[in-house]
Amino acid sequence: MRRGVELKKTYLPFLLFMLFDFASLNSIFAQTLDDAIDHYQTGELVEAKRILLNQLAEDRENPEILFYLGKVEEKGNLSRKYFEDVTSHSPDWINSDEAELLICKYEFSKGMYVTTVDLTERFEQSFPQSRMIPEVLWISGCSFLAMDQLDSALPQFDKIMKLFPGSNWAGWAQLGRGDCFFAGEDYNQAMAEYTKVLDDCKDSETFPFALSGLVRCFSQLEDWEKALLYHNLLKEKYPYSTESIENIVE
């Protein structure tokens, strides 16, 4: 009996230490993940990535780790893989819709327009209530436009304007309509769409693009006086914009 008492005295501190140590590890893990996010938010991506990779070794399906690894990873294909792991392992996680959106953006940036359209359709089915739906519709419309499928692009832009009239994406959708008509060589209708952007979105990022669109339309119609007028306005208001066009007329 005495030996049993002695064993209890010996093992009790050890068991208490182990319980304390496991609790500490859990606390360190949570804090370390928070630290990684803090590093990401302050632009310290190398340090954030180092911490996140260490955490991934301990928990390979944690959606938050995978999500931020996707954001800090400089290799696009690997970044996409992390986001794909988020959506496949944890489709109901709070930021899975953003991970899916980033996959769409990656494919669009690579010029994979057919794949992008498929992904945007999948997004709408998987996340019908997402606040990112307007942007997804816009990416879909731009993909169709890039493939010269104007009849498919216009409904996507129209859907944004109908369902989300108060969002910033409504202005981009209006601009997209102008680009569709310009691509279809209906320059008068394109000008009408671009003018609506100027009227409704004076403080929007779409404004210089609409001015540029009007310059292009008047140039195609060989109305050089109005083309130069809008060109000068563009240069005056946005002198450093990439949309400012040099030497549009001889």
C-alpha positions, 0 to 999 in steps of 0.5 A, a space after each residue: 500500500 505504501 508503494 502505491 502511495 509513493 507512486 501516486 506522489 511521483 506521477 501526480 506532478 508529472 501528470 499535472 505538468 503534462 496537462 499544463 504543457 498540452 494547455 500551453 501548446 494549445 494557447 501557443 498555437 492559437 497565439 501563433 496563428 494570430 501572430 501570423 495574421 498580424 504579420 500578414 496584415 502589416 505586410 510582413 509576408 515572409 514571417 507570416 508564411 514561415 509561421 503558417 507553414 509551421 502551423 500547417 504541419 500540425 493541422 493540415 486541414 485548418 481552413 484559416 491556415 490554408 486561407 492565409 497561406 494562399 494569400 501570402 504565397 507568391 507562386 500563383 499555382 500553389 496559392 490557388 491550391 491552398 484556396 482549393 483546399 479551403 473550399 474542398 475541405 471546409 466549404 461552410 467556413 466563413 471565408 470559403 466564398 472569398 477563397 473561391 473568389 480568389 480562385 476565379 481571379 487567378 484563372 481570369 488573370 491567366 486568361 483561362 476564361 472558359 474555366 473562369 466562367 465555370 468557376 463563377 457558375 459554381 460560386 453562384 451555386 455554392 454561395 448564393 447569399 455571398 456579398 461577393 456575388 456582384 464581383 463574381 458576376 462582373 468577372 463572369 461578364 468580363 470573361 465572356 467579353 474577352 471571348 467576344 461572347 457579347 450576348 452572354 456578357 451583357 446579361 451578367 452586367 445587367 444582373 448586377 445593375 438589377 440586383 445590386 443597384 446600390 453597390 460599387 459594382 453597378 458602375 463597373 457593370 454600366 462600364 461593362 455594357 459600354 465595352 460590350 457595345 464598343 466591341 460590337 462596333 455599336 459606338 453610339 450605344 457605347 457612348 450612351 453607356 459611358 455617358 451614364 457612368 459619367 453622370 452617375 459615378 462622378 467619384 468612382 474609379 470607373 470615371 476615367 475608364 468611361 472618359 477613355 471609352 468616349 475618346 475611343 468611340 469618337 475616334 472610331 467615328 472620326 469625330 476628332 474634335 470631341 475625341 480631343 475634348 474628352 482626351 484633354 479632360 481625361 489628361 486634366 483630371 487623371 494625368 497619371 492614369 494608365 487610361 490617359 491616351 497619348 497622341 490620339 489624333 495626328 
